[in-house]
Amino acid sequence: MPIFLLLFLAAGASIWLYGHWRTGGSSPFAPAAGSKNTPRAEQAPEPPREPAMTEAGSKAMEIFEQGLQAYNSRRFDEAVGYFDRALQLDPNCYPALSYKGAALAFKGDYRGAVQLLDRAIALKPDCDGAYFNKALALELAGKYDQALDCYDRALAINPRNPWSYYGKASIYGRLKNVGACVENLQKAIDIDPSTREHARTEADFNNVRNAPEFQRLVYR
């Protein structure tokens, strides 16, 4: 998945940056693990806005929002700085943990990314965005089986996030599994037709682009 996707937008948009997430690339971005040029990063589900229990927690969320803006603009170093400030105020600010993890993944620190995302998941097990971001980090690291498992976990919580299906499709595309790629991409398109446009230029689909099934789905 391209990096921009990889970014995994919120609530469906901010969290995502994953369309190209992974870039960030449409589906996000990591040369080593495969080019990510989509907005998936921007595609991650938006973190739930829950009532702040303390003044410090409220301030931490304000700073997190600033970091999220930097993240969605792919200014990852700046975003990490904001997320660190938020976590200094509230160590249990799981949106900051989740997005810092995603930002580290785009910077190539996959191990650090997964550690932070596991902390976010421990704090908020029903947060599909944290699973999405972890999937993105694992995908960028080339750990495709583990990434697919995390996308499935994200879909178990939120079956209407098209970018999770897109993320799975992009992995199957890299693996030259035409059937699974088309099946998951079809589900993404059914939920959000704009994913078809991303797929037309997504490098992760180069291995299956000439397959008749892919051509019918994406270029019809």
N, C-alpha and C positions, 0 to 999 in steps of 0.2 A: 504494500500500500504506500502511495506516495506520501511524502512528508506532510504536505499541507493537509491531507486527509488525516494523516496520522495524528495530527494535533487534536483531532477528536473534539468536535464542538460541543458547546454547552447545551445541556438539556436536549440537546440535540444539536447544538450549534457551537457553543463556546468550547465545550469539552472536546469537541471534535478535532479541531485543526487536522483531523485525520482524513478528511476527504483526502486531502493529500496529507494526510496525516502523517502521515508518517513522516513527512518531511519535516517533516514534513513534507510530504509530497502529495499528491492527491490523495493518495492513500498514504501518505507520509513518507519518510525520507532517509534512507541510510544506505550509502553507497556500498558498504560492506555486505549488508544483508540483502541488498537489492534496492534499486532506486525507488524513492518514495516521492511522488510528486503531487499527491492529492491533498485535499483539505481535511483529511481525516483528523488531523490534530484538532481541527476546529469542530470535529464531529462528535467528540465525546459528549455524553449526556451532561447536561448542565447540573452542577451540584445543587442539591436541594437547599433552599434558603430556610433554615430552621431558626426559630426564635433564639437569639443569643441569651445565654444564661447569665453572663457577666459582662461588665464593661470591657474587660480585656478581650473577651470572645467577640464582642461586637466590633471592637477596633481591629481585631485580627481579620475579620471578614472584610472590612473596608480595605485593608491593605491587600488581602487576597484578590479582591476585585481589580485592583490596580495591576497586580501581577498577571491576572488572567488576560487583561488587555494587552500586556506586553507579550504574553505567550501566544495569543491569537495573531499577533503581528510578527511572530517568529523571532522576537528579541529574547532569546532563551536565557542569556546571562542576566539580563535585567530582570526577567521574570523570576529567576531563582533567587535573586536578591530580595524581591518583594515577598516571596513565599517564606524565605528564611526569617524575615522580620515578623511575618504573621505567626510563624511557629514559635518565635521567642515569646510572643504574647500569649499564645495558646498552643501548647505542644500537641493538643488533641484536635487541632483544626484539620480534619481529614481532607477537605478539598485542597488545602495547601499541600498536604503530603502527596495527594494524588497527582496534582499538576506539577509539583516539583519533580516527582518521579518521571512524568512524561517529558518534562523539559530535559532532565538528565539523559533520558533515552535518546533524544534528538541530538544531544551533545556527545553521544557515544559511550556514556557511563551506564551500561545496561545492568550491571550488578547492583550499583547504587540505586538505580531506578526501581528495580524489582523489590529491593529491601524496603524502600519507602512505600511502594504500592501495597506490599503485604501489610505494612502498618496501617495504611488507610483502610484496607479491607477488614482488618481485625477490629478497627474502631466502628466501621459501618458496613457490615456484611451484606446489606441489601443495596449497596451503591453500585449500580451497573457501570457508572463512569469509571470507577476504580478498576473494575475488571477489564473494561475496554482499554484503559491506559496500560494496564499490565500486559494485555494481549499485544498491544502495539509495541511495547518495549521488547517483549519476547520475539515478536516477529522481526523487529529490526536486528535483534541479536542472532537471527537465523534459527531460533528454536521453534520450529513451526508446529510440532505436535503440541507443545505446551501452550503456544499462542492460540491454536484452534480450541483447546480446552477452555481457555479464558474467554474467548469470544462466545463459546457456548454458555458459559456461566453468566456472562453479561446478558445474553438473549433469554436465559431462564428468568431473569429479573425483569427485563424490558424487551419483549419480543418485537417491539415496533421500532427499534433503532436500525435504520437501513444500513448504517455504516458498520455495524457488527457483521451483517451478512456480506457487505462489500469487503471487509477485512478478510473474512474466510475465503471469499472468491479470489482475492488477490493472492493468497497463499496457494490455493489450488492451481491458480494460473502459473505461478512460479514452478510448481511441481508437475506441470503439464497434465494435470488431471482435468480434462475437458468437461466431463460430466458433472463433477462436483463443483467446478468453477461456474459453469452456466447455471446450475441449480441455485447456488447461493446468490449469484448476481441477479437472477430473475427475481428472487425474493426482495433484494434491495430495491430493484426498479419498481416492483409492485407497490412498495411503501413510498418510495421517493423517486419519481421518474428522472429527476436531474442526475441521478447516479449513472444513467446511461451515457450522458455527455462526458462525465469523468472517465468512464471506462474506455471511451474512444481514444484517449491519449495516455491512458495509464500504462506505464512501462511494465508493470507486474503481469500484464496480460499478453505480453509479446510472444510468449511460448505457445499460446493457444489462439492468437488473433486470427490465424488463417483457417481455423476449424470452422466447418459449415455451421455448426450449432451456435458458435460465438458470433459469427458474421450475421446470422439471422436475428439474433437477440439484440446486438448492439448497433448494427448498421442498417436495420430495416427502415 
